[in-house]
Amino acid sequence: MAAEVSFDEVKKHNTAKDCWMIISGKVYDITKFLDQHPGGEEILVELGGQDATEAFDDIGHSSDARKMLVDYLVGPLIGAPVKAEGAEADKGGCVIC
C-alpha cells in the first residue's frame, strides 16, 4: 500500500505542472491527466492542492471515470476515514463511524 500523505503535502501541489487533489480520502496526482480531462484542465488546476470530493461527486462522474482514478493514486490522506468493505462501503459507511 502507498504511504499516507498529509494535507500539508497535498497543498504544495497546486499548479498545472504539479497537480494533486484529494477525492474521498485518497490523494491523486492528476498532472498527466489534465490535458485529457473532458471538462478542461482549468477546473482541475483550480481544485489542485485541495479536497475535491464534493466537486467530483457533484458532477456525477461515470463508473469509468472513477475506475481511472487508480492510475493516479499517490496514497491515502493521513487521518481519512477507512471505508468498510461490502454493503456498508456502498452506502458510504465507514469502519470508525
N, C-alpha and C positions, 0 to 999 in steps of 0.2 A: 504494500500500500504506500502511496505517496506521503511525503511528510506534510504535517499540518502547516498551514500558512496563517500568519497573523493579519489582522485588518490593517495594521500599520504598514505591512509589506505590500498589501494589495493597493493601498492608496498611492504608492510610488509609481504604479504602472498605469498612467492615465493619459497617454498620448497615442497618436496613430502609429508610431513606431514601436510602441511597447504598451499594449492594452490588455489588462486583466480585469475581470469582473467576478462578482460573487452571484451565483444562482443557486438557490435552495441549499445554502450552507456549504457549497463547494466552490473552489476557486478555479477559474478558467483563464488561460492565456489565449485570447482570441485574435491576437495580432495578425496571424496569417489568414484569418477568415474575413477580415474587414472588407477586402475588395470583392468578396464573394457574397456578402450579405445582400439579400434581395431588397431590403429596405434602405440600403445605402450605409456607408461606413459612419456617417456623421452621428447618427443616434448611438451607435456603439461607442464611439470615442467620447461622446457626451456622458455616457454612463461608465466610462472606464475608471477604474480605481474605486468603484462603489459597489454596493449591493444592488444588483439589477433584477432581483427576483420578481418584484411587483410588476415592473415594466415587461419582463419576459412573459409572465403569466397573463397579463392583461391583453397582450397581443393575440394570444391563443395559438401559439406555435404548434405545428404538426408533430406527430409522434416521430417522424423522420428527423425533424429539426432537433428534437430532444435527444434522439439517438446520436446525433452528430457531436453533441457536447463531449462525449467520452474522448474524442480525439484531441480535445483541447484542455483536458483536466490537468491542473497543477497539483491539487490536493484538497483535502477538507479544510475549511476555515476553523481555526482554533476556537473552541467554545460553541461550535454549531451543534444543534441537537442532532442526535443519531436517530434516523427513521427506523421503525420496526419493519421486519420482513412480512410479506404476505398481505392479508386483508387490511391490517392497520396502516401499512405503508400506502395502500391505495386510497385510504381515507385521509391521508396527511398526518396520520398518527405518529407519535414519537415515543421512543422507549423510556425517556426520562420524564415525560409529562404525566 
